[in-house]
Amino acid sequence: MRLRRGLVVPAVALLLVLAGCSAPVMEADPAGGPGGEVGVPNADFDDPAGDPLGWEDGYWHNESIDVDQSDGLSDGELRAYVGRGMARVEYLRGREFERRVPVSAISRAEYRNRSSGGDSSSGPSEYSQWNDQVWEALFVVGESQGSGSAISSTRSAAVAGFYSPTDDEIKVITGTPESPTISNTTLIHELVHALQDQHYDLTKSKYGGETQDAQLATDGLVEGDASYIEQRYVERCGAAWECVPTPAPSGGSGGGGGAGPSNLGIFLTIFQPYSDGPVYVHDLVSTGGWGAVEERFREPPVSSEQIIHRTSETPTPITYRDRARNGWETFPEQGEDGSDTVGEASMYVMFWYQARTANAETIDPRTLGNADGPYDTYNYDAEPSAGWANDRLFPYQKEVDGGEKYGYVWVTEWDTAQDAREFRRAYQAILDALDAEQRAENTYVVPEGSYADAFRVTRSGTRVTIVNGPTVSDLNDIRPRSSQSS
């Protein structure tokens, strides 16, 4: 899976359509971090002799600026707005900017074109075919739509701006690029990413993630840091700091143009690092100061489980030997030896999404709004996905006359046999909600709809293995029954 197309670090606008959640109430904020003492301006806000924390490009963090966004930002207003924003990020994060960060605006249509994930006119790529099976296995994107276009359309409606580490610049999405308006939170969020890049180099592979779960894990740190500082900034507005008012968005401005996400399952997956990441970072700061966050940037988290539960538990290794026959093959050039790891966060989304859209008896979808403290937005912790130890999902393909057939083998490992049973029960509830018919022991067929396929679901101790194919006869070719045990 690749939710992020191209090397960009986005600010996702919070679209409160998933649950009736109100904005979190923030607590007081201690200034400073590992980078040194914050500078103290005099009464006239004169420029300092050096370059202390909390001062940048001629502006102190608590200095007033003459900026009015009611008719858009002029070049001079934008420079003042960004300069003071950088000073405020320095104050909160305790890190010095090494250079000024360019900020410009683009329209949502331009962003949509830049981030388009659609297939070419010659047909879907091998990567798209592989990734389609990952999202189909999660019961989030069915066979009627490609995962690339579903991800692209969801992101294009939700992203408010992004920082590009390869270009060292921020792009804000607005309905009026020639006279832009920029929300305080979007600006601060992306400035934090710029600061991260200047100190840690976000182009390093360790911040990318080779699997879906690894990507969500590193995003939990990177986006969690930015969202945590963003929320600390918000609590100071109108109290310790004067903040520039932002006109209400209209016609495709940074908040998503008023449109909701096209796929709530994809949106909820994208948003998990923004929800659980700030809590993860707050926990690090509370127990070990900003030095603990610095340590995590040196060695990023490796699973969304670590972000959700703020744990250092590492995944249990899973070995897998391909035994497919009669023309069925994996995608060896994709993912990790042809496999992806979706992780606990994506499994939670699977159960929530099918409860929401198909009334599957998996989890109560209303518990999504049970936020864990002031820095949390949504709750991604539920019995069927908790206790995750690891998973590997192998998409398969077979060439046939007139096209190709697809399937997958999903091997999941759990902390205990009880955790495995809870996962299997909830997965069976999804099949029941899709009117699956039992054809043999542990074998089911969904007769129609976007997920019409055959499924074999088996458990052996702490392992649950799911085999999917177009027909029951295909299941034993993709994964012969004699190899189902762990």
Secondary structure as GFF3:
##gff-version 3
##sequence-region A 1 486
A	DSSP	beta_strand	9	12	.	.	.	ID=ss1
A	DSSP	beta_strand	55	56	.	.	.	ID=ss2
A	DSSP	beta_strand	59	60	.	.	.	ID=ss3
A	DSSP	alpha_helix	75	93	.	.	.	ID=ss4
A	DSSP	beta_strand	103	106	.	.	.	ID=ss5
A	DSSP	alpha_helix	108	114	.	.	.	ID=ss6
A	DSSP	alpha_helix	126	137	.	.	.	ID=ss7
A	DSSP	alpha_helix	147	158	.	.	.	ID=ss8
A	DSSP	beta_strand	159	164	.	.	.	ID=ss9
A	DSSP	beta_strand	169	173	.	.	.	ID=ss10
A	DSSP	alpha_helix	184	200	.	.	.	ID=ss11
A	DSSP	three_ten_helix	205	207	.	.	.	ID=ss12
A	DSSP	alpha_helix	212	236	.	.	.	ID=ss13
A	DSSP	alpha_helix	264	298	.	.	.	ID=ss14
A	DSSP	alpha_helix	304	309	.	.	.	ID=ss15
A	DSSP	beta_strand	329	330	.	.	.	ID=ss16
A	DSSP	alpha_helix	343	358	.	.	.	ID=ss17
A	DSSP	three_ten_helix	365	369	.	.	.	ID=ss18
A	DSSP	beta_strand	388	400	.	.	.	ID=ss19
A	DSSP	beta_strand	403	414	.	.	.	ID=ss20
A	DSSP	alpha_helix	417	433	.	.	.	ID=ss21
A	DSSP	beta_strand	437	440	.	.	.	ID=ss22
A	DSSP	beta_strand	443	445	.	.	.	ID=ss23
A	DSSP	beta_strand	454	460	.	.	.	ID=ss24
A	DSSP	beta_strand	463	469	.	.	.	ID=ss25
A	DSSP	alpha_helix	472	478	.	.	.	ID=ss26
A	DSSP	three_ten_helix	481	483	.	.	.	ID=ss27
###
